[in-house]
Amino acid sequence: MPDALIRLAGRLKSRKIDALLITQPDNRRYLSGFKAGDLAITESSGALLVLANGTSCLFTDSRYQLEAEAEAPGFQVEIYRRGLLKLLEQKLRVLSVKKFAFESHYTLHTTAGKLADLAEKLKIELVPLIGLVEDLRIVKTADEIDLIRQAVRLNEAVFQELFSTLSPGMTERQVAVRIETMMRERGADCPSFPTIVAAGPNAALPHAVPTDRPILEGEPLVIDMGLKLAGYCSDMTRTVVLGKPDAVTVERSRVVRRAQLAALAGLKAGVTGHAVDRLARQEIQKAGLGHCFGHGLGHGVGLAVHEAPALNPRYAKKLRAGMVVTVEPGVYLPGWGGIRLENMVVVRPDGYEDLNRDTTFLDL
C-alpha cells in the first residue's frame, strides 16, 4: 500500500471516519497514480473512495477505464454507468459505512446537497473536510523533489533557448506561443499555467495576458513560464531587456534582486511564511517602492502550480523541511511596467536549496 494511503487511513481512523471520497484531481493522482484531470469542476474523470482500513476503490466511467486500470494497478477500478452517486450508494451500503467524508473545498454546492440527501437516505453521518490530503502533499518526498528538479531544469532549458532568439518587434503572443511549443517539443506534459509574456506598460500587470503588442528595445519584458513533467510543475519568472536597459530599469531590477536575496537569507525550516515575506517586503520598502509590491512573495509548488504553503503576510504557519516554494518579489508601476524575479527552492533544516541555475537576471 502506498505510504500516502497509509498516512491518510491513519488520519481517518483518528477522526473515526469510515470512508473519504476524493474528487480533487491532484489528490486523486497523488494517492492512486490515476493521471486523468478534470476539464472543469462540473466534469469529473473519476473519484477515489478511501477507507479507514486502507483499502480503496477508484470510480470512473468507460472513457477512462483502460487508463485507470493501467495507471492505478493496485486499485479496484469500478465503472459507473448511471452516474457516480448511484455507484457510491451501492458501495456505502455494502461496506456498512457509518461516517462518510467528502472534500468540501472541491465539491459544488449542488453535489454537496445530493451527498447530504444520500447520507440521510442511508442514515449515515456526512462530514465535510478541507485540506486533509493537501496536508499530506505539503512536504515532498525525495522522489517528488527530484521530479520537480527535472521540471525546473527543462523549463530553464526552454527559456535559455528562447532567450537567444528574442528580438525587438516580436509580439508578446508570438513569444508565448513559441515557449509553449518548445515545452511540448522538449517532452513536457504541458504548460503548468498559461504563459505570461508582458512588455513595457503591460508588465505592470502581474498576471498579464500576452497581446499582439510588439516588444520594444530597451523596455522591461517579464516572462513567467512553467511546465509539467511527469505531473510535477515548475514555475520561473525572468525580467529581461532586449537591447540596453536604462538606469531606472537597472536600479529597479537590483531592488527586486536584493529583496529575493534577503528572503532567501532568512528562509529555513521553522520560520513562518509571513516572516520570509516580510524580509523581502522590507527591502522593497527601503527603496520607496513598497506600494508597488502587492502580491505575496511565494507559494508552494508540486502536482499543482499553486498549493500550500504560502509566503505572504497572512501565512502564520511554520515552514517544514521538504516543502517546495517559489520566491518571487516584484514591483509594478502603472504606465511604466514591472520587474519580477522568481526562483523555486526546497526548504531545508538550516536554509534552502535553490532549484534554479539560470542567472539571466544578473545581466542587469
C-alpha positions in Angstrom: 0.0 0.0 0.0 1.4 3.5 -0.9 2.8 5.4 2.1 0.4 8.3 1.4 -2.6 6.0 1.7 -1.3 4.5 5.0 -1.0 8.0 6.4 -4.4 9.1 5.1 -6.0 5.9 6.6 -4.5 6.8 9.9 -5.9 10.3 9.8 -9.4 8.9 9.0 -9.2 6.5 11.9 -8.2 9.2 14.3 -11.3 11.1 13.3 -13.5 8.0 13.5 -14.3 8.4 9.8 -15.0 5.2 7.8 -14.6 6.5 4.3 -13.5 9.6 2.4 -14.4 10.4 -1.2 -11.5 12.1 -3.1 -12.6 14.2 -6.0 -9.9 16.8 -6.3 -7.8 15.7 -9.4 -4.3 16.3 -7.9 -5.3 14.5 -4.7 -6.7 11.6 -6.7 -3.5 11.3 -8.7 -1.3 11.7 -5.6 -3.0 8.8 -3.9 -3.6 6.4 -6.8 -1.4 7.4 -9.8 -4.5 7.9 -12.0 -3.5 10.8 -14.2 -6.7 12.0 -15.8 -7.6 15.5 -14.9 -10.9 17.3 -14.8 -11.8 19.7 -17.6 -13.8 21.6 -15.0 -15.3 21.1 -11.6 -18.5 20.1 -13.3 -16.8 17.4 -15.5 -15.1 14.8 -13.3 -13.0 12.0 -14.7 -13.5 9.9 -11.5 -13.3 9.7 -7.8 -11.3 7.7 -5.2 -13.0 6.2 -2.2 -10.5 5.6 0.6 -11.5 3.6 3.6 -10.0 3.8 7.1 -8.8 0.3 6.8 -6.5 1.4 4.0 -8.4 -0.2 1.1 -9.7 1.9 -1.7 -11.8 1.9 -4.9 -11.3 4.1 -8.0 -14.5 5.1 -9.6 -14.6 6.3 -13.2 -16.6 6.0 -16.4 -16.0 4.0 -19.6 -13.9 6.7 -21.2 -11.2 6.3 -18.7 -11.4 2.6 -17.9 -8.2 1.5 -19.7 -6.3 4.5 -18.4 -7.3 3.9 -14.8 -6.5 0.2 -14.9 -3.1 0.9 -16.4 -2.1 3.8 -14.1 -3.6 2.5 -10.8 -2.9 -1.2 -10.9 -3.1 -1.7 -7.2 -6.6 -0.3 -7.0 -10.0 -1.8 -7.6 -11.4 0.1 -10.6 -15.2 0.3 -10.8 -17.1 1.8 -13.7 -20.2 3.8 -13.1 -22.8 3.7 -15.9 -25.6 5.5 -14.2 -23.5 8.2 -12.5 -21.1 8.3 -9.6 -23.8 8.8 -6.9 -25.6 5.6 -7.8 -22.4 3.5 -7.6 -21.4 5.3 -4.4 -24.7 4.5 -2.8 -24.2 0.8 -3.6 -20.6 0.8 -2.2 -21.6 2.6 1.0 -24.3 0.1 1.7 -22.1 -2.9 1.0 -19.3 -1.5 3.2 -21.7 -0.6 6.0 -20.2 2.9 6.2 -21.5 4.9 9.2 -19.4 8.1 8.9 -18.6 9.3 5.4 -16.5 12.4 4.5 -16.0 14.4 1.3 -13.7 17.1 0.1 -15.9 20.1 0.7 -13.4 22.6 -0.9 -13.7 20.8 -4.2 -17.4 20.0 -4.3 -20.1 22.0 -5.9 -22.9 23.2 -3.6 -25.4 21.2 -5.7 -23.3 18.0 -5.4 -22.9 18.5 -1.6 -26.6 18.7 -1.4 -27.0 15.4 -3.2 -24.4 13.8 -0.9 -26.4 15.1 2.1 -29.6 13.6 0.6 -27.8 10.3 0.1 -26.4 10.3 3.7 -29.9 10.9 5.0 -31.3 8.1 2.9 -28.6 5.7 4.2 -28.8 7.1 7.7 -25.0 7.8 7.9 -23.2 10.8 9.1 -21.8 13.1 6.4 -18.5 15.0 7.3 -17.2 17.9 5.1 -13.4 18.0 5.1 -10.9 20.7 3.9 -7.3 20.0 3.0 -6.8 16.6 4.6 -4.9 15.2 1.5 -3.3 18.6 0.7 -1.7 18.5 4.1 -0.1 15.2 3.2 1.2 16.6 -0.1 2.7 19.8 1.5 6.1 18.1 2.4 7.6 16.5 -0.7 9.5 13.2 -0.7 13.0 12.9 -2.1 11.5 11.3 -5.3 9.0 14.2 -5.7 11.7 16.8 -5.2 13.8 15.0 -7.9 10.8 15.2 -10.3 10.3 18.9 -9.6 14.1 19.5 -10.1 13.8 17.8 -13.5 10.8 20.0 -14.4 12.8 23.1 -13.4 15.8 22.0 -15.5 13.7 21.5 -18.6 11.9 24.8 -18.0 15.2 26.6 -17.8 16.5 24.9 -21.0 13.4 26.1 -22.8 13.9 29.7 -21.5 17.6 29.8 -22.4 17.0 28.5 -26.0 14.1 31.0 -26.4 16.1 34.0 -24.9 18.8 33.5 -27.6 16.2 34.0 -30.3 14.3 37.0 -29.0 14.5 40.3 -30.9 12.6 43.6 -30.8 9.4 43.6 -32.9 8.2 40.1 -31.9 4.9 40.3 -30.2 4.1 39.0 -26.7 1.7 36.4 -28.2 4.3 35.1 -30.6 6.8 34.7 -27.8 4.2 32.9 -25.6 3.3 30.5 -28.4 6.9 29.8 -29.1 7.6 29.0 -25.4 4.7 26.6 -25.1 5.5 24.9 -28.4 9.1 24.4 -27.3 8.0 22.9 -24.0 6.0 20.2 -25.7 8.7 19.6 -28.3 11.2 19.0 -25.5 9.0 16.5 -23.7 6.9 18.4 -21.2 3.4 17.2 -20.4 2.0 20.7 -20.9 2.5 24.2 -19.5 1.7 24.3 -15.8 -0.2 27.6 -16.3 -0.9 30.0 -19.2 2.5 31.6 -20.1 2.8 35.3 -19.2 4.8 37.5 -21.6 4.4 41.2 -20.8 6.4 44.0 -22.2 6.6 47.7 -21.3 3.4 49.1 -19.6 1.8 45.6 -19.9 4.4 44.3 -17.4 2.6 46.3 -14.7 0.0 43.6 -14.6 1.3 40.7 -12.5 -0.9 38.2 -14.4 -0.9 39.9 -17.8 -2.3 38.0 -20.8 0.0 38.1 -23.9 -1.2 40.5 -26.6 -0.2 41.4 -30.1 1.8 44.4 -28.9 5.3 44.3 -30.3 8.2 44.2 -27.8 10.3 47.3 -28.0 14.0 47.7 -27.5 15.1 48.8 -24.0 11.8 48.2 -22.1 11.4 45.6 -19.4 10.0 42.3 -20.6 8.5 39.9 -18.0 8.4 36.2 -18.9 6.7 34.0 -16.4 6.7 30.3 -17.5 6.3 26.9 -16.2 5.8 23.3 -17.4 4.7 20.0 -16.1 6.9 16.9 -16.3 5.7 13.6 -15.0 2.8 15.5 -13.4 5.0 17.9 -11.4 5.2 21.6 -12.0 7.9 24.2 -12.5 7.5 28.0 -12.3 10.0 30.6 -13.1 10.0 34.4 -13.9 12.7 36.4 -15.5 12.6 40.1 -16.5 14.9 40.9 -19.4 15.6 43.8 -21.7 16.2 43.5 -25.5 19.0 46.0 -26.0 20.4 48.2 -23.3 18.3 48.9 -20.2 18.1 52.4 -18.9 19.3 53.4 -15.4 15.8 53.2 -13.9 15.2 49.6 -15.1 18.6 48.6 -13.8 18.0 50.1 -10.4 14.5 48.6 -10.0 15.8 45.2 -11.1 18.5 45.4 -8.4 15.9 46.3 -5.8 13.9 43.1 -6.7 17.1 41.0 -6.6 18.1 42.4 -3.2 14.6 41.6 -2.0 14.9 38.0 -3.2 18.3 37.5 -1.6 17.0 39.0 1.7 14.1 36.5 1.7 16.4 33.6 0.8 18.8 34.5 3.6 16.1 34.0 6.2 14.3 31.0 4.6 14.6 27.7 6.5 12.5 25.2 8.4 10.9 26.6 11.5 10.3 30.2 10.2 6.8 31.3 9.3 5.7 32.2 5.8 4.8 35.7 6.7 8.3 36.2 8.3 10.0 35.3 5.0 7.6 37.6 3.1 8.4 40.5 5.4 12.2 40.2 4.7 11.6 40.8 1.0 8.9 43.4 1.6 11.2 45.5 3.9 13.9 45.6 1.2 11.4 46.9 -1.4 10.0 49.4 1.1 13.5 50.8 1.7 13.7 51.7 -1.9 10.5 53.6 -1.7 8.6 51.0 -3.8 6.6 49.2 -1.1 3.3 50.3 -2.6 4.4 48.6 -5.9 4.6 45.1 -4.4 1.0 44.0 -3.9 1.1 40.2 -4.1 2.6 37.6 -1.8 6.2 36.6 -2.0 5.6 33.0 -3.0 3.6 29.8 -3.0 4.1 26.0 -2.8 4.6 24.0 -6.0 4.1 20.3 -6.6 1.4 18.5 -8.6 -0.3 21.9 -8.7 1.5 25.1 -9.6 -0.2 26.9 -6.7 -0.5 24.9 -3.5 0.4 25.2 0.2 2.4 26.6 1.8 2.4 30.3 1.1 4.9 33.1 1.7 2.6 36.1 2.3 1.6 38.4 5.1 -1.3 36.2 6.2 0.5 32.8 6.4 1.5 32.3 10.0 2.3 28.6 9.8 5.9 27.4 10.1 7.7 26.1 7.1 8.9 22.5 7.2 11.9 20.8 5.6 11.0 19.3 2.2 8.5 22.0 1.3 9.0 23.5 -2.2 8.1 27.1 -2.7 8.7 30.0 -5.1 10.4 33.2 -4.0 9.2 35.9 -6.4 9.3 39.5 -5.3 8.3 42.1 -7.9 7.5 45.8 -8.4 4.7 47.1 -10.7 4.3 50.7 -11.8 1.2 51.5 -14.0 2.2 53.3 -17.2 5.9 52.1 -16.9 5.9 48.4 -16.4 7.1 45.8 -13.9 10.0 43.7 -12.7 9.6 40.2 -11.2 12.2 37.6 -10.4 11.1 34.1 -9.4 13.1 31.0 -8.3 11.9 27.7 -6.9 13.6 26.5 -3.7 13.4 23.5 -1.3 13.1 24.3 2.3 15.9 22.7 4.3 16.5 22.4 8.1 19.2 25.1 8.1 18.4 27.0 4.9 17.2 26.2 1.4 18.2 24.6 -1.9 17.8 26.7 -5.0 16.5 24.5 -7.8 17.2 27.2 -10.4 20.6 27.6 -12.1 19.6 30.2 -14.7 21.3 33.5 -13.9 19.9 35.6 -16.7 18.7 38.3 -14.2 22.4 39.0 -13.4 22.7 40.5 -16.9 21.1 43.6 -15.5 
